[in-house]
């Protein structure tokens, strides 16, 4: 009887490990990409979008088995429910992430007639195909500041929006780079300063939409510039 109990306990913990495997793999892949151990295509596309759904499905099955065992043996029902909810939440998160990352603009400018260029910041670092540049019609927050802001204000707006400054600003330009926490997604930004108008452009470095992150970032910079610091 003791051996049966030990085997049953080991089997239950094995099922628990299967149930929590999917979120652990997501976290591992996210941080591996974030710190440069693997690239985004492997970590996000192949592991998270490709492998995690199967792990989550296996986790759901493991959670159901634990739930049945708990009901039969009057074991820990709470543990079984948690083991069932974790892969279910992971699967829901996977569906949400798949839909989110495929939507939204990847390159946003406040001036589509004369789009600000990234210069050396982009030519040396871009790693993916360029996406179509969109403006205020697709990103309502992509509004220029209708004034010639000071370079210090442009730098402040970039830093306030989470960008690290790239090189020193000039009287007509400031540029920065934003690195996301999850998967380390990189966006570049340039602020072009001219008499009577200051324009902004933000684009993902790999050309992907990333759920419209470029729109969110250009909106944050625009609001900071128009607030005047």
N, C-alpha and C positions, 0 to 999 in steps of 0.2 A: 504493500500500500504506500509506503514511504517513497519507493522508487517511482510509482505512478504519479504521486503528487509532485515529485521533483520534475518528472518529464512534462507533466501538465503545466507546471509553472514556467519551465523553460520554453515550452511551445507558446504559451500566452505572451511571454516577453518577446519572442520572435515575431509574433503577429503585431505586437505594438511597434516594433522597429519597422516592419513593413508599412504600417499605417502612417508613421511619421517620416518615412523616407523621402517622399516628394518635396515637402517644404525644406527639408535639410539640403536636398540637391539644389533647389532654387537658390537658397542662401549661399551655398558653396560656389555655384556658378556665377552669381552676381558679384561676390567679392573677388573671385578669381579674375573676372573681367576688369573689375574696378582697379585692381592692383597690377594688372598687366600680365598675369600668368597665362591667360588664354585670350583670344580675340573675341570680339562681339559676336561674330558669325557663329563661332563654336559655342560660346557660353549661352547666348540668348536664343539663336535660331535652332541650333541642333540639340542642345541639352534641354533648355527650358521649354521651347515650343515643340520639340520633337520627342523627348524622352519622358518628361515630367507627366504628361497625360496618362501614359501607361503606368507609371509608378503610382499616380493618384488613384487610378482604377483598381490597381492591386491593393492599395491602401484601403479603399472602400470595401473590398471583399474581405480583407483582414479584419476591418472594423465590424463588419456584419457577423463574422465568425465569432469574434470576441463577445459581441452582444448576445448571440445565441448561447454561447457557453456560460455567460454571466447569468442569464435567465434560468438556465438548467441547473447550474451548480450554486446559485445564489452567491456568486462571487461579486467582485467589485463592479457594480453597474456603472458607476461614475467613470471609471477608467475606460470601460467599453464604449460609453457614449462619446467621451473625448476622443478616443481612437477612431471613432466613426466620423466625428465632426471635422477633425483636422484634414483628412484627405478630401472630404466634401468641400471644405472651404478652399483648399488648394486648387481643386478642379474649377470652382467658380472663379477664383482669381486668375486662373489660366485663360478661361474664356474671356474675361474682362481685359486682360493684358493683350491677348491676340487681337481683339477688336480695337483697343485703344491705340496700340502702336502702329496700326495700319492706317489710321486716320490723322487728319490735320496737316497743315503746311509745314514743310521742312526748311523753307527759305522765305523770309518776310522782310519787306522793305517799306519804309514810309514814303518813298519816291519811286514810282515805277517808270516815270519818264526819263529819269537820269539816275539809275540805280547806283548807290555807293559801292565801290569796289573794296575788296579785302586786301588787295596788294600782296605783299610778301607773307602776311599772316596766313593767307589761304593757299597760295601757290606752293608753299613749302610743306603744308600739313594736310591738305584735303586727301581723304582716303576713299572716297566713294563717288558715284556719279552725281552730278549736280541736279538738284530738283528745280522745278519751275518756281520762279520768284512771284510771290503774291503780295497784295497790298491790303488796304483797309477794307475792301469788299469781302475778303476772306478772313481777315483778322481785324475786327473793329477797333482793337486797341492800338493798331499801328498808325499812330498819329504823330506828325512832326511837331517839334516845338517851334512856333512861329516867332523866333527870336534868335539872335546870334549869342549862344551861350558861351560862357567863359570855359577855357579848357579844363579848369579845375572842377567846374560843375559837371562837365562830361565825365571826368574821371570818377567823381563822386557817384554819379548815376550808375556807372558800370559796377562799381564796387558795392553799391547799395542793392543792386540786382543779383549779386552773387558772382560777378565776373572778376577774374584776376587780370590786372593790367598787363598788356603786352607792349613792351618798349615804352618810351616816354611819349606823352601826348604832345601835339603841336597846336598852333593856333587854329588849325583847320580840321583837326582829326584826333580821335582817340579810339583805341581798339582794345578788346579784351577777350578772354576765353572763359567759358563756364563749363565745369565738369560736374555732371550729375552724380548723386550718391550711389544710386542703383545702376550697376553695369558701367559706370563711368562715362556715360554718353557726353560727348563734347559738342558745344555750340560756340561759334565765333560771332563776335559783334563788332561793328564799326559805327562810330558816330561821326558824321560829316558836318562840320561847322562852317556856315556861310552867312554873310550879312542878311539879316531878316529871317533866316530859316536854319534849323538844325535837323538833319535827317538821321535815321537809324536803319541799320540792316542787321538781322540775326539769321544765321543758317546753321543747320547741323553739319558737322564736319564730314559725316559719312553719307550725306544725302538722303537719309531716312526721315520720315515724319516724326517719329517718337511721340505720337499722341498730341501733336501740336505744341510741343515744348517751345519751339521757336516763337510762336505767337505769344505765349505766356511771357517769355523773356523780353521780347520787344515791347510788349505792353508795360512791363515793369520799368524798363528803361525810359519809355516815353512819359510815364506818369512821374518818374523822378525828375526828368528834365523840365517838364512843364510846371512842376511844383516849385522849381527854382532852388531846391536844396534848403 
